[in-house]
Amino acid sequence: MCVGSIFSNKVYGSWGVIQREKYEKTFHELEKLVDIRKILSGLVLDVGAGFGYFEEFISEVYLKNRGHIKNIKIIAIDKDREMLDNCLSKNLLQANLVQADGNALPFRDEIFNCVVCFDTAHLLNFREGFNEVMRVLKNGGYFLITEPHIEKYDFIFDEIKNYFNLGFSLIKEFVIEGREKEHGLLFRKIGKA
């Protein structure tokens, strides 16, 4: 299942302001704990890139305005070709776009320093998708997940925390208040599960 089959481009395309607010609050929270350059360095995988809102945010806030993240290359994947076409039209220079399924990532083992999954974890097949994240993430790498903070997704976070108990360290669990309330988890890979 892909985001495009659930939400029309018209609806998803209107979420830019909400997504921007979410990224600002999420990274503000993370900056209190971790040097953001450690998370956003080297190869970063965005699973379910949609319209490329994450890539726009990173480009504007961290590459242009703050200028302290120099060594980042984002690989943005989405299963929906139309979503990627929208990203492509934005000329996201620091992002490579790949049409791919998050349950079968077309990348080598342990290649990414960070994997982000904004509002897309519930679209993955639990075992397949998260096994793929573990496979492509380097030891010492970070895995950031956010989902809408609604009751029907609470079980997802319990399952994720239990699943990543082996091989990962939970650095932070957080809730972001805003127009859309978000629940987030930041893990660090400490070994193979």
N, C-alpha and C positions, 0 to 999 in steps of 0.2 A: 504494500500500500504506500502511496506517496502523498505528500502534502497537497500537491496539486489536485488529486482526486477527491480530497476532503474539502478543501477551501479553494474557491475560484481565485484566479489571479487578481480580480477586481477587489475581493475582500482582503486577501493576504497583502496585496499591494498597498492597502490603506493603513497597515499596521506599523509603518516606518517610525512614527513618533513614539508609539508604545514600545517598540523594540529598542529604540535609542535610549529611552529612559531606563529600561531594564538593564542594558549593557552598562550604562553609566553607574547605576546603583550596584550592580554585581561587581564591577571592577573596583569601585570605591571600597566595597567590603573586602575584597581580596587584597587590595593594596595595604590594608591594615595588618595583614598576616604574612604576606610573602612579597618579595621583590618581584614585581610584575614582569621584569625582564627575564626571570627564570621560567615563567609560564609561557610568555609570548616570545619565544626565541626559536630559531631554527625552523624546522618544518612543523606546521600546525595544521591539523585536519579538522575541518568543519563538516560534521555529518548532518546533512539536511539543510543546505545553505539557503534554500528558498530564493528570495530576492536579493541576497547578498548584503543584508543589513549589518551583519557582524563585520564583514569585510570593509564596508563603508566606515563603520565606527572605528575600527582599528586604524584604518588609513588616516582618517581625520584627526582623531584624538591622540593616538600614540605615535604615528609617523610624522604628521605635519605639525601639530600644536606642541606636543611635548618633546618630540624628537629624540627621546632617549631609548627607543627600541629600533635598533639598526638591522639586526640579523633575523628577519622573519620572512618566511614564505608560507602563504596559506594555500592549502589545497582544499577547495570548496567542492563538496560532492552533493548531488541531489539526483534522485531517481527520475525526476520530472524534467524533460527537455525544455519545456516552456519556461520553467523557473530559471534554468541556467541561461536561457536566451535573454531573460530580463537582467541577469547579472552581467552577461556579456555586453549588453548595451550601455552599462555604466562604466566601462573601461576600468575595471578594478585591477590596477597594474600589479599590485603585490599578491594577487590571487590567481591560481591556476584552477580552471573549472573542469570537472570531470563528471560525466553522467555515470553514476554508479549506485548500487544498492548497498545500504549500510550493513546488510546482513552478509555480504560477500565482497569485502573490500579488495580492490585490485592493486594492492601494494605489498611490498616486501615486509617481512617480519621486522619488528623493532626499528622502524624508520622515523616515527614521529616523536617530537619532544612534548607535544600536547595534542589532545583530542578534545574538541568542544561539541556539545550536543545540546543546543538551545531549543527547547520545546519539541524535540523529536524522539526522545528515548522511548516514548510510548508507541511509536510507530515501528520500532525494531522488533524482530522476533527475539525474545529475551535471550535465550542461549546463544543463538547464532550471532546476533548483533554484538553482544557484549564479549563473546569469545573473540570476535574480530577486533574489537577495540583493544583487548588485552594483547592480541597477537601483534598488532601494528605499532603499539606504544612501546617506546624504549623503557628500559629499567631506569627509574628515577624521573620518568615523565609524568605529566599531569593529565588528569581526566576531569573535565568540568561538565556537569550536567545541570540543566535547569528545566523545570516543568511548571505549568500553571499549578498554583497551590489550591487545588480543589480536592474534595474528599475522594472522588473516584480514582485519583492518582496517588493517594497516600500509600497504597499497597506497593506501588512501583518503587518508592523510595526504600521501604523496608526490604523488599526483595533485592534491590540493587546493593544496599549496605551489606546484607547477608552474603550475596554473591561475591562481592569484592572484598570480603573479609580476609580471604587468602590471597596473598600477593600484592595487596594494596593497603595503604594507610589512609584513613579518612582524616583529612586535614581540617575541613570545615563543613558544617551543615548550616545553612542560613535561609532566611526568608526575606524576600525583597518586597517591601510595600510600595505600591504605586497604582497606576491605573489598572494594571494587571498584576495581581499578587503572584509571586514566584517562589518556588522552593528550589534550593540549589544544594549541590554537593560538589566538593573539590577533593579528589583523591590523588594520591601519588603512588606510582607503581614501585614496589620494593622488591619484586622478584616474580618469577613465574608462578602462577597458581597451580 
